[in-house]
Structures are given as structure tokens and as C-alpha cells.
Amino acid sequence: MGCGNSTEETEKTPELSTWPTGKARASPTKNNFKVVFLGKSGVGKTSITLRFCRDTFQVGTEATIGASFLTKKYDNRR
């Protein structure tokens, strides 16, 4: 709250970027990524995703049949 020309109360305008069509859009404040690991059996796809998402490692995991879905929320404002 305040009046006049307070420097603490400046409105931030979103940065603009353009789509390939040339139309301007506001930059998103949140990015979502979907990553797919593909490869032969036994190469460590499950191990690397568990290490990243849950910071764990299991020796001798069972083969994943079908698909496995993991999520991780990551805050890069450090």
C-alpha cells in the first residue's frame, strides 16, 4: 500500500515472447516437462528415474512390464 511515486510498488509486466505465427504471448511462470525413457531391457531406465524422482537406488529391481509413471516437482529458484 502507498501513494505517489513509491519505488517499492512498481508493477511488473510479463516478458513477451512470440509464437511462430508472430503473435505475442506472456511467458509462462511454470514449465511442465514430460520425459520418456526408451531402451532395451536391463539397461537401467527404472533405476535412473527412481534415482532422480525419489533419490533412492534399489539393487536388483524386477523388470518393469508395460509402463511406469513417476512425477517430480522441482523448484529451480535456488
N, C-alpha and C positions, 0 to 999 in steps of 0.2 A: 504494500500500500504506500501511497505517497502522491505528491503533487509536483508539478513543474518538470524540470529537466533532470530528473534523477538518473544517474548513470547505472544504477542497480536495476532499473526496471525497463530495460530495453527489450523489445520483442525480438525473438529470434525468428528469422524467416528460413523456411526449409531450403536446403540446397536443391537446385533443379538439375535434372538430367533429362535426356531426350530418348524417346523410343526410336527405333529405326525409321518410323514414319515421320519423325521430326517434331512430334507433339511433346511439349514439356510435361513432366510429371514430378511430383515431390519424391525425394529419396526416401526409401523405407527406413524405418527405425529398427526393424527386426528382419533378420535374414533367416530363411529356412533352407536347409540343405538335405537332400536325400542321397545317400551313398549306397551303391550296390557293389558287393564283392562277389566276383565270379572266379571260379578256378576248379582245378581237379581236386578230387577227394584227398584229404590228409595234408594239405599244404599250409594250414593254419588260419583259414578265414575266420572261423569261430573264435580262435584264441586271440587274434588281433582285435576283433570287435569287442570281445569281453574285456580285454585289457584297456581299451580306450573308453568304453561306456561305463564300466563298473570298477575299473582299476583292480582287477583280480586276474589270477592265472591258475588254470587247472591243468595238472599233468594228466595225460591220458584221457581226454574227453571222448565221449561217444560220437560217432559220426552223425552229423545233422542231416536228417532226411527231409527233403522239401525245402522249407524256408524258415528263417528265424528273423524276428524283428526286434530291434533294440532302439532305444531313444536316449539322447543325452542333451541336457540343457547346458549351454556354455556361455559364460559371460566374458566377453573379451575386453571389458572396461577396466583392466588392471593397471 
